[in-house]
Amino acid sequence: MQLFLNATSPFARVARVAALHHGLADQLTWVWSDPWNQDPALLAAHPQLRIPVLVTAEGHAISESLLIAQYLDHIGNGPALVPADHSAAVLARASVAYGLMESAFNVVIARKYEGAAVADASVLGQRRLAALDRALTLLENAPPALQEHLTLDVLCTAVALDYVRFRLPQLLPAQRYPQLHAWLAQALQQPHLHATRFEG
């Protein structure tokens, strides 16, 4: 199997941690890719030209990290990221974190190509920032419980928060979000989250 990813994509990190969690590293070829440079190998694998993309042993190309995580839950070893006995609760919390991840990523990309002043002042920019703020506020008041085994809500929340801290630290001040900073420090002690932390 192949997993197309890069080191600074939060979505790729979710897929990568899911693969490590399920003990699949030895069955995967990590294909480091830059979708913004029209990577021909990535484009040949999937028409959306986005990462992550998992190419299965049968040659099926699965894009989107949550779909990849779902597939890896079926074929991997160890506890499921979405436990069957409380899947709705895990998925509901994961959806908040994933929305935060998307909002933060889109803020970063818009600022990169449009400039921060223009990007943030637009209707879409204001909508992104408001969504990001709402998600952070909700998570500050009710972060997912850290369990013995990693679950998808914890994975997505940790990656989303770490990405905001990495790319948009001014939007995650410790004085406003003390519980999230404490929660993230504890969550990042999980070996696979620690091993894939953002750098640069």
Phi and psi restraints in degrees (value plus and minus 20) as a CYANA .aco file:
   2 GLN   PHI    -142.8  -102.8
   2 GLN   PSI     123.3   163.3
   3 LEU   PHI    -147.1  -107.1
   3 LEU   PSI      93.5   133.5
   4 PHE   PHI    -102.7   -62.7
   4 PHE   PSI     109.7   149.7
   5 LEU   PHI    -180.4  -140.4
   5 LEU   PSI     150.7   190.7
   6 ASN   PHI    -160.4  -120.4
   6 ASN   PSI     150.4   190.4
   7 ALA   PHI     -97.8   -57.8
   7 ALA   PSI     -36.8     3.2
   8 THR   PHI    -132.7   -92.7
   8 THR   PSI     -15.9    24.1
   9 SER   PHI    -105.5   -65.5
   9 SER   PSI     102.9   142.9
  10 PRO   PHI     -85.5   -45.5
  10 PRO   PSI     -52.7   -12.7
  11 PHE   PHI     -88.0   -48.0
  11 PHE   PSI     -61.5   -21.5
  12 ALA   PHI     -84.9   -44.9
  12 ALA   PSI     -55.7   -15.7
  13 ARG   PHI     -85.4   -45.4
  13 ARG   PSI     -58.9   -18.9
  14 VAL   PHI     -77.7   -37.7
  14 VAL   PSI     -67.0   -27.0
  15 ALA   PHI     -85.3   -45.3
  15 ALA   PSI     -60.1   -20.1
  16 ARG   PHI     -84.9   -44.9
  16 ARG   PSI     -65.8   -25.8
  17 VAL   PHI     -83.4   -43.4
  17 VAL   PSI     -59.8   -19.8
  18 ALA   PHI     -79.8   -39.8
  18 ALA   PSI     -62.0   -22.0
  19 ALA   PHI     -85.4   -45.4
  19 ALA   PSI     -62.6   -22.6
  20 LEU   PHI     -86.0   -46.0
  20 LEU   PSI     -61.3   -21.3
  21 HIS   PHI     -77.3   -37.3
  21 HIS   PSI     -57.0   -17.0
  22 HIS   PHI    -113.1   -73.1
  22 HIS   PSI      -9.1    30.9
  23 GLY   PHI      47.7    87.7
  23 GLY   PSI      13.3    53.3
  24 LEU   PHI    -125.2   -85.2
  24 LEU   PSI     -12.1    27.9
  25 ALA   PHI     -77.1   -37.1
  25 ALA   PSI     -59.0   -19.0
  26 ASP   PHI     -91.8   -51.8
  26 ASP   PSI     -37.3     2.7
  27 GLN   PHI    -115.7   -75.7
  27 GLN   PSI     -20.7    19.3
  28 LEU   PHI    -134.9   -94.9
  28 LEU   PSI     123.0   163.0
  29 THR   PHI    -121.9   -81.9
  29 THR   PSI      99.8   139.8
  30 TRP   PHI    -100.2   -60.2
  30 TRP   PSI      99.6   139.6
  31 VAL   PHI    -129.5   -89.5
  31 VAL   PSI      81.9   121.9
  32 TRP   PHI     -97.3   -57.3
  32 TRP   PSI     108.3   148.3
  33 SER   PHI    -162.0  -122.0
  33 SER   PSI     128.7   168.7
  34 ASP   PHI    -137.0   -97.0
  34 ASP   PSI      80.1   120.1
  35 PRO   PHI     -86.8   -46.8
  35 PRO   PSI     -40.9    -0.9
  36 TRP   PHI     -96.3   -56.3
  36 TRP   PSI     -33.0     7.0
  37 ASN   PHI    -125.3   -85.3
  37 ASN   PSI       3.9    43.9
  38 GLN   PHI      34.7    74.7
  38 GLN   PSI      27.7    67.7
  39 ASP   PHI     -73.7   -33.7
  39 ASP   PSI      95.5   135.5
  40 PRO   PHI     -84.3   -44.3
  40 PRO   PSI     -53.8   -13.8
  41 ALA   PHI     -86.8   -46.8
  41 ALA   PSI     -61.3   -21.3
  42 LEU   PHI     -85.9   -45.9
  42 LEU   PSI     -62.6   -22.6
  43 LEU   PHI     -83.8   -43.8
  43 LEU   PSI     -55.9   -15.9
  44 ALA   PHI     -88.7   -48.7
  44 ALA   PSI     -49.3    -9.3
  45 ALA   PHI     -98.0   -58.0
  45 ALA   PSI     -58.4   -18.4
  46 HIS   PHI    -173.4  -133.4
  46 HIS   PSI     115.1   155.1
  47 PRO   PHI     -89.3   -49.3
  47 PRO   PSI     -37.6     2.4
  48 GLN   PHI     -96.1   -56.1
  48 GLN   PSI     -37.1     2.9
  49 LEU   PHI      34.7    74.7
  49 LEU   PSI      24.1    64.1
  50 ARG   PHI    -148.9  -108.9
  50 ARG   PSI     136.0   176.0
  51 ILE   PHI    -135.0   -95.0
  51 ILE   PSI     132.7   172.7
  52 PRO   PHI    -104.3   -64.3
  52 PRO   PSI     140.4   180.4
  53 VAL   PHI    -154.3  -114.3
  53 VAL   PSI     109.3   149.3
  54 LEU   PHI    -125.1   -85.1
  54 LEU   PSI     104.4   144.4
  55 VAL   PHI    -122.6   -82.6
  55 VAL   PSI      95.0   135.0
  56 THR   PHI     -95.1   -55.1
  56 THR   PSI     151.5   191.5
  57 ALA   PHI     -80.4   -40.4
  57 ALA   PSI     -46.5    -6.5
  58 GLU   PHI    -107.6   -67.6
  58 GLU   PSI     -22.2    17.8
  59 GLY   PHI      72.5   112.5
  59 GLY   PSI     -10.9    29.1
  60 HIS   PHI    -101.0   -61.0
  60 HIS   PSI     112.3   152.3
  61 ALA   PHI    -120.9   -80.9
  61 ALA   PSI      96.9   136.9
  62 ILE   PHI    -130.3   -90.3
  62 ILE   PSI      99.1   139.1
  63 SER   PHI    -119.3   -79.3
  63 SER   PSI     147.6   187.6
  64 GLU   PHI      58.9    98.9
  64 GLU   PSI     103.6   143.6
  65 SER   PHI     -83.8   -43.8
  65 SER   PSI     -55.3   -15.3
  66 LEU   PHI     -89.2   -49.2
  66 LEU   PSI     -54.6   -14.6
  67 LEU   PHI     -89.7   -49.7
  67 LEU   PSI     -59.0   -19.0
  68 ILE   PHI     -83.1   -43.1
  68 ILE   PSI     -64.5   -24.5
  69 ALA   PHI     -80.7   -40.7
  69 ALA   PSI     -59.3   -19.3
  70 GLN   PHI     -83.3   -43.3
  70 GLN   PSI     -64.0   -24.0
  71 TYR   PHI     -83.9   -43.9
  71 TYR   PSI     -63.0   -23.0
  72 LEU   PHI     -85.9   -45.9
  72 LEU   PSI     -49.9    -9.9
  73 ASP   PHI     -80.2   -40.2
  73 ASP   PSI     -52.1   -12.1
  74 HIS   PHI     -98.4   -58.4
  74 HIS   PSI     -54.5   -14.5
  75 ILE   PHI    -126.1   -86.1
  75 ILE   PSI     -31.4     8.6
  76 GLY   PHI    -109.4   -69.4
  76 GLY   PSI     157.4   197.4
  77 ASN   PHI    -117.8   -77.8
  77 ASN   PSI     143.7   183.7
  78 GLY   PHI      61.0   101.0
  78 GLY   PSI    -195.0  -155.0
  79 PRO   PHI     -84.3   -44.3
  79 PRO   PSI     124.7   164.7
  80 ALA   PHI     -88.9   -48.9
  80 ALA   PSI     124.7   164.7
  81 LEU   PHI     -90.3   -50.3
  81 LEU   PSI     -47.9    -7.9
  82 VAL   PHI    -137.9   -97.9
  82 VAL   PSI      69.7   109.7
  83 PRO   PHI     -82.3   -42.3
  83 PRO   PSI     116.4   156.4
  84 ALA   PHI     -83.0   -43.0
  84 ALA   PSI     -50.5   -10.5
  85 ASP   PHI     -98.1   -58.1
  85 ASP   PSI     -34.9     5.1
  86 HIS   PHI    -166.2  -126.2
  86 HIS   PSI      28.0    68.0
  87 SER   PHI     -84.8   -44.8
  87 SER   PSI     -59.4   -19.4
  88 ALA   PHI     -83.0   -43.0
  88 ALA   PSI     -63.5   -23.5
  89 ALA   PHI     -85.5   -45.5
  89 ALA   PSI     -62.6   -22.6
  90 VAL   PHI     -83.6   -43.6
  90 VAL   PSI     -65.3   -25.3
  91 LEU   PHI     -87.2   -47.2
  91 LEU   PSI     -56.0   -16.0
  92 ALA   PHI     -83.3   -43.3
  92 ALA   PSI     -64.9   -24.9
  93 ARG   PHI     -88.7   -48.7
  93 ARG   PSI     -57.6   -17.6
  94 ALA   PHI     -83.7   -43.7
  94 ALA   PSI     -54.0   -14.0
  95 SER   PHI     -85.9   -45.9
  95 SER   PSI     -54.9   -14.9
  96 VAL   PHI     -85.8   -45.8
  96 VAL   PSI     -66.9   -26.9
  97 ALA   PHI     -84.7   -44.7
  97 ALA   PSI     -59.7   -19.7
  98 TYR   PHI     -87.7   -47.7
  98 TYR   PSI     -56.7   -16.7
  99 GLY   PHI     -83.1   -43.1
  99 GLY   PSI     -59.3   -19.3
 100 LEU   PHI     -80.9   -40.9
 100 LEU   PSI     -63.8   -23.8
 101 MET   PHI     -79.9   -39.9
 101 MET   PSI     -65.7   -25.7
 102 GLU   PHI     -84.6   -44.6
 102 GLU   PSI     -63.7   -23.7
 103 SER   PHI     -81.2   -41.2
 103 SER   PSI     -67.0   -27.0
 104 ALA   PHI     -83.4   -43.4
 104 ALA   PSI     -64.4   -24.4
 105 PHE   PHI     -81.1   -41.1
 105 PHE   PSI     -63.6   -23.6
 106 ASN   PHI     -88.6   -48.6
 106 ASN   PSI     -53.1   -13.1
 107 VAL   PHI     -81.4   -41.4
 107 VAL   PSI     -67.1   -27.1
 108 VAL   PHI     -80.3   -40.3
 108 VAL   PSI     -67.2   -27.2
 109 ILE   PHI     -87.2   -47.2
 109 ILE   PSI     -62.6   -22.6
 110 ALA   PHI     -82.5   -42.5
 110 ALA   PSI     -63.0   -23.0
 111 ARG   PHI     -84.8   -44.8
 111 ARG   PSI     -55.8   -15.8
 112 LYS   PHI     -84.1   -44.1
 112 LYS   PSI     -61.9   -21.9
 113 TYR   PHI    -118.1   -78.1
 113 TYR   PSI     -38.7     1.3
 114 GLU   PHI    -135.8   -95.8
 114 GLU   PSI     -34.2     5.8
 115 GLY   PHI      68.3   108.3
 115 GLY   PSI     124.4   164.4
 116 ALA   PHI     -82.5   -42.5
 116 ALA   PSI     -61.6   -21.6
 117 ALA   PHI     -82.8   -42.8
 117 ALA   PSI     -67.0   -27.0
 118 VAL   PHI     -89.0   -49.0
 118 VAL   PSI     -66.0   -26.0
 119 ALA   PHI     -82.8   -42.8
 119 ALA   PSI     -64.6   -24.6
 120 ASP   PHI     -93.9   -53.9
 120 ASP   PSI     -47.0    -7.0
 121 ALA   PHI    -102.1   -62.1
 121 ALA   PSI     -36.2     3.8
 122 SER   PHI     -90.8   -50.8
 122 SER   PSI     145.1   185.1
 123 VAL   PHI     -79.0   -39.0
 123 VAL   PSI     -65.2   -25.2
 124 LEU   PHI     -86.9   -46.9
 124 LEU   PSI     -57.3   -17.3
 125 GLY   PHI     -82.8   -42.8
 125 GLY   PSI     -64.3   -24.3
 126 GLN   PHI     -83.7   -43.7
 126 GLN   PSI     -57.5   -17.5
 127 ARG   PHI     -86.1   -46.1
 127 ARG   PSI     -61.7   -21.7
 128 ARG   PHI     -82.7   -42.7
 128 ARG   PSI     -67.1   -27.1
 129 LEU   PHI     -86.0   -46.0
 129 LEU   PSI     -57.4   -17.4
 130 ALA   PHI     -86.5   -46.5
 130 ALA   PSI     -61.6   -21.6
 131 ALA   PHI     -84.1   -44.1
 131 ALA   PSI     -60.0   -20.0
 132 LEU   PHI     -83.2   -43.2
 132 LEU   PSI     -64.9   -24.9
 133 ASP   PHI     -83.1   -43.1
 133 ASP   PSI     -62.7   -22.7
 134 ARG   PHI     -83.1   -43.1
 134 ARG   PSI     -61.9   -21.9
 135 ALA   PHI     -85.4   -45.4
 135 ALA   PSI     -63.1   -23.1
 136 LEU   PHI     -82.9   -42.9
 136 LEU   PSI     -60.4   -20.4
 137 THR   PHI     -84.1   -44.1
 137 THR   PSI     -64.4   -24.4
 138 LEU   PHI     -81.9   -41.9
 138 LEU   PSI     -65.2   -25.2
 139 LEU   PHI     -89.2   -49.2
 139 LEU   PSI     -53.8   -13.8
 140 GLU   PHI     -79.5   -39.5
 140 GLU   PSI     -58.4   -18.4
 141 ASN   PHI    -103.3   -63.3
 141 ASN   PSI     -43.3    -3.3
 142 ALA   PHI    -172.1  -132.1
 142 ALA   PSI      49.2    89.2
 143 PRO   PHI     -89.6   -49.6
 143 PRO   PSI     132.9   172.9
 144 PRO   PHI     -85.8   -45.8
 144 PRO   PSI     125.6   165.6
 145 ALA   PHI     -89.6   -49.6
 145 ALA   PSI     115.2   155.2
 146 LEU   PHI    -100.6   -60.6
 146 LEU   PSI     105.1   145.1
 147 GLN   PHI    -131.1   -91.1
 147 GLN   PSI     154.6   194.6
 148 GLU   PHI     -81.4   -41.4
 148 GLU   PSI     -60.4   -20.4
 149 HIS   PHI    -128.7   -88.7
 149 HIS   PSI     122.4   162.4
 150 LEU   PHI     -85.1   -45.1
 150 LEU   PSI     117.3   157.3
 151 THR   PHI    -143.8  -103.8
 151 THR   PSI     144.7   184.7
 152 LEU   PHI     -84.6   -44.6
 152 LEU   PSI     -54.3   -14.3
 153 ASP   PHI     -86.4   -46.4
 153 ASP   PSI     -61.8   -21.8
 154 VAL   PHI     -86.6   -46.6
 154 VAL   PSI     -63.3   -23.3
 155 LEU   PHI     -78.4   -38.4
 155 LEU   PSI     -71.1   -31.1
 156 CYS   PHI     -86.8   -46.8
 156 CYS   PSI     -58.8   -18.8
 157 THR   PHI     -85.2   -45.2
 157 THR   PSI     -65.5   -25.5
 158 ALA   PHI     -82.7   -42.7
 158 ALA   PSI     -64.6   -24.6
 159 VAL   PHI     -86.6   -46.6
 159 VAL   PSI     -62.7   -22.7
 160 ALA   PHI     -82.1   -42.1
 160 ALA   PSI     -67.5   -27.5
 161 LEU   PHI     -85.3   -45.3
 161 LEU   PSI     -61.1   -21.1
 162 ASP   PHI     -86.2   -46.2
 162 ASP   PSI     -53.4   -13.4
 163 TYR   PHI     -88.8   -48.8
 163 TYR   PSI     -63.3   -23.3
 164 VAL   PHI     -80.2   -40.2
 164 VAL   PSI     -64.6   -24.6
 165 ARG   PHI     -83.4   -43.4
 165 ARG   PSI     -53.9   -13.9
 166 PHE   PHI     -95.2   -55.2
 166 PHE   PSI     -66.1   -26.1
 167 ARG   PHI    -122.0   -82.0
 167 ARG   PSI     -49.9    -9.9
 168 LEU   PHI    -153.4  -113.4
 168 LEU   PSI      34.8    74.8
 169 PRO   PHI     -79.9   -39.9
 169 PRO   PSI     -47.8    -7.8
 170 GLN   PHI     -86.9   -46.9
 170 GLN   PSI     -36.8     3.2
 171 LEU   PHI    -111.6   -71.6
 171 LEU   PSI     -21.5    18.5
 172 LEU   PHI    -150.5  -110.5
 172 LEU   PSI      38.9    78.9
 173 PRO   PHI     -89.2   -49.2
 173 PRO   PSI     119.0   159.0
 174 ALA   PHI     -83.5   -43.5
 174 ALA   PSI     -52.7   -12.7
 175 GLN   PHI     -89.9   -49.9
 175 GLN   PSI     -45.7    -5.7
 176 ARG   PHI    -109.6   -69.6
 176 ARG   PSI     -51.8   -11.8
 177 TYR   PHI    -144.8  -104.8
 177 TYR   PSI      40.5    80.5
 178 PRO   PHI     -84.9   -44.9
 178 PRO   PSI     -57.4   -17.4
 179 GLN   PHI     -87.2   -47.2
 179 GLN   PSI     -57.7   -17.7
 180 LEU   PHI     -87.3   -47.3
 180 LEU   PSI     -59.4   -19.4
 181 HIS   PHI     -84.1   -44.1
 181 HIS   PSI     -62.2   -22.2
 182 ALA   PHI     -86.8   -46.8
 182 ALA   PSI     -62.1   -22.1
 183 TRP   PHI     -82.3   -42.3
 183 TRP   PSI     -65.0   -25.0
 184 LEU   PHI     -84.4   -44.4
 184 LEU   PSI     -61.9   -21.9
 185 ALA   PHI     -77.5   -37.5
 185 ALA   PSI     -58.5   -18.5
 186 GLN   PHI     -93.6   -53.6
 186 GLN   PSI     -62.5   -22.5
 187 ALA   PHI     -82.8   -42.8
 187 ALA   PSI     -57.1   -17.1
 188 LEU   PHI     -93.2   -53.2
 188 LEU   PSI     -23.2    16.8
 189 GLN   PHI     -96.3   -56.3
 189 GLN   PSI     -36.1     3.9
 190 GLN   PHI     -81.0   -41.0
 190 GLN   PSI     108.4   148.4
 191 PRO   PHI     -74.7   -34.7
 191 PRO   PSI     -62.8   -22.8
 192 HIS   PHI     -94.4   -54.4
 192 HIS   PSI     -51.2   -11.2
 193 LEU   PHI     -89.8   -49.8
 193 LEU   PSI     -60.5   -20.5
 194 HIS   PHI     -84.7   -44.7
 194 HIS   PSI     -62.0   -22.0
 195 ALA   PHI     -88.3   -48.3
 195 ALA   PSI     -40.9    -0.9
 196 THR   PHI    -129.8   -89.8
 196 THR   PSI      -3.5    36.5
 197 ARG   PHI     -79.0   -39.0
 197 ARG   PSI     131.4   171.4
 198 PHE   PHI     -90.4   -50.4
 198 PHE   PSI     119.2   159.2
 199 GLU   PHI    -159.5  -119.5
 199 GLU   PSI     133.4   173.4
